[in-house]
Amino acid sequence: MKCGLFHTPYNQPQRTPKQIFDWSIELAQICDKAGFSDFLVGEHYTLALENIPMPEAIIASAAMVTEKLRFAPMAHLLPYHDPATLAIRIGWLSQVLEGRYYLGVGPGGHHTDAILHGFENLSQLPARQIEALTIMEKVWQEEPFRFAGDFYRAGFPGPDDMPGYDVTIAKNGLWKESPFEIAVTALSANSNSMKFAGERNYSPISFFGGVDQMISHWETWSTAMREAGFTPERERLRVCREVFVADNDAEAKRRAISGGLGYSWEHYLLPIYKKFKLLDGIIKDSGVDISADEVDMDFLAEHVWLCGSSETVTQKIEALVDKVGPWGMLCINSHDNIDDMAPANESLQRFAQEVMPKVGASVPA
Ligand SMILES: Cc1cc2nc3c(=O)[nH]c(=O)nc-3n(C[C@H](O)[C@H](O)[C@H](O)COP(=O)(O)O)c2cc1C
């Protein structure tokens, strides 16, 4: 199993864009040195507690000061972009990063961003995501076409478009030296995104919502893959989790609750998880007789976050693998540790260097 960082990020609302940018670059360097394989950057436009509207700016800057880390926007929200423009920018950046870049796509998960872009609700977005990706795939072929769809128009120029003069067309297609990966984000228990990902041989990446949800994501994706004639491989599954590692369980819990992880859950994530009923599966797994309204930091540290010594965190992952089967990458959600980076950075390092090798050794690929 490999490890990645999912840097949406969960920042505190008073942070300036410059603070978030500088923190992101420093964090990428820490992850690179610690042995993380992927660094994934979210895209949001109106959320004070997840404030990166331009993941590619972070990605390009961080790539220049790191060596091995692979980067992806996770996710470019396709309905909010012009697909042809985005396809060219992605192709260009994939060549700049020479194989250290792949693409995450999502329809957009927040209605405030949807309103900013002229939509009234999120249900208008998934169909646009699919059409946008169809256009982007065509642009990356770098062959002449014209396309007029339900939502977008696009094309690619060829010799017939240049009567009487010649324009040399820039080679801004995808980096071709290695296969280009596209990952689709998924959240719901019965996820249409997982089906769509499988139908097109795109990789799946999930937020964790409990054992049943993880099994359902694998089943939906792998069935769609097989039906479309592709081979589903468990290494392609990525799952995002909260993680905090320290010397011992009590210290990990104390640091997690008093640091950025505790702040985000108390002020931001817990209300969202309650509102959208995302805790149901996790409460069921815990076996604790508790309602979503009664969930507190203590419950989260025990049952939701992978929190503890490296031995405890390893055991928690192995116990989950026993129930859902192996998967390829565990992505740690990043939380604001700008005021005191040392404990969270130590946790990242211990996770990559103490937990991952043990999990990798005991879990079949
Ligand atoms: C790993 C991951 C990353 C995501 N990143 C973003 C993001 O950066 N911006 C955003 O608005 N939504 C993001 N989402 C949410 C998606 O836009 C979308 O709501 C979700 O994938 C829908 O999944 P479903 O079809 O299973 O319900 C992310 C979801 C996941 C699982």
PDBQT file of the ligand as one rigid body, heavy atoms in Angstrom, charges set to zero:
ROOT
HETATM    1  C1  LIG A 401     -11.074  12.417  -2.876  1.00  0.00    +0.000 C 
HETATM    2  C2  LIG A 401     -12.146  13.424  -3.188  1.00  0.00    +0.000 A 
HETATM    3  C3  LIG A 401     -11.762  14.717  -3.538  1.00  0.00    +0.000 A 
HETATM    4  C4  LIG A 401     -12.747  15.667  -3.827  1.00  0.00    +0.000 A 
HETATM    5  N1  LIG A 401     -12.352  16.943  -4.121  1.00  0.00    +0.000 NA
HETATM    6  C5  LIG A 401     -13.277  17.886  -4.355  1.00  0.00    +0.000 A 
HETATM    7  C6  LIG A 401     -12.887  19.221  -4.632  1.00  0.00    +0.000 A 
HETATM    8  O1  LIG A 401     -11.696  19.549  -4.667  1.00  0.00    +0.000 OA
HETATM    9  N2  LIG A 401     -13.864  20.137  -4.827  1.00  0.00    +0.000 N 
HETATM   10  C7  LIG A 401     -15.198  19.809  -4.757  1.00  0.00    +0.000 A 
HETATM   11  O2  LIG A 401     -16.049  20.682  -4.903  1.00  0.00    +0.000 OA
HETATM   12  N3  LIG A 401     -15.589  18.539  -4.540  1.00  0.00    +0.000 NA
HETATM   13  C8  LIG A 401     -14.658  17.582  -4.329  1.00  0.00    +0.000 A 
HETATM   14  N4  LIG A 401     -15.073  16.286  -4.087  1.00  0.00    +0.000 N 
HETATM   15  C9  LIG A 401     -16.514  15.953  -4.180  1.00  0.00    +0.000 C 
HETATM   16  C10 LIG A 401     -16.916  15.699  -5.635  1.00  0.00    +0.000 C 
HETATM   17  O3  LIG A 401     -16.959  16.898  -6.370  1.00  0.00    +0.000 OA
HETATM   18  C11 LIG A 401     -18.310  15.035  -5.722  1.00  0.00    +0.000 C 
HETATM   19  O4  LIG A 401     -19.194  15.692  -4.887  1.00  0.00    +0.000 OA
HETATM   20  C12 LIG A 401     -18.299  13.575  -5.355  1.00  0.00    +0.000 C 
HETATM   21  O5  LIG A 401     -17.216  12.932  -5.937  1.00  0.00    +0.000 OA
HETATM   22  C13 LIG A 401     -19.604  12.932  -5.816  1.00  0.00    +0.000 C 
HETATM   23  O6  LIG A 401     -19.496  11.546  -5.613  1.00  0.00    +0.000 OA
HETATM   24  P1  LIG A 401     -20.736  10.575  -5.824  1.00  0.00    +0.000 P 
HETATM   25  O7  LIG A 401     -21.057  10.597  -7.276  1.00  0.00    +0.000 OA
HETATM   26  O8  LIG A 401     -20.250   9.259  -5.333  1.00  0.00    +0.000 OA
HETATM   27  O9  LIG A 401     -21.833  11.128  -4.968  1.00  0.00    +0.000 OA
HETATM   28  C14 LIG A 401     -14.119  15.320  -3.781  1.00  0.00    +0.000 A 
HETATM   29  C15 LIG A 401     -14.487  14.020  -3.425  1.00  0.00    +0.000 A 
HETATM   30  C16 LIG A 401     -13.525  13.079  -3.132  1.00  0.00    +0.000 A 
HETATM   31  C17 LIG A 401     -13.928  11.681  -2.776  1.00  0.00    +0.000 C 
ENDROOT
TORSDOF 0
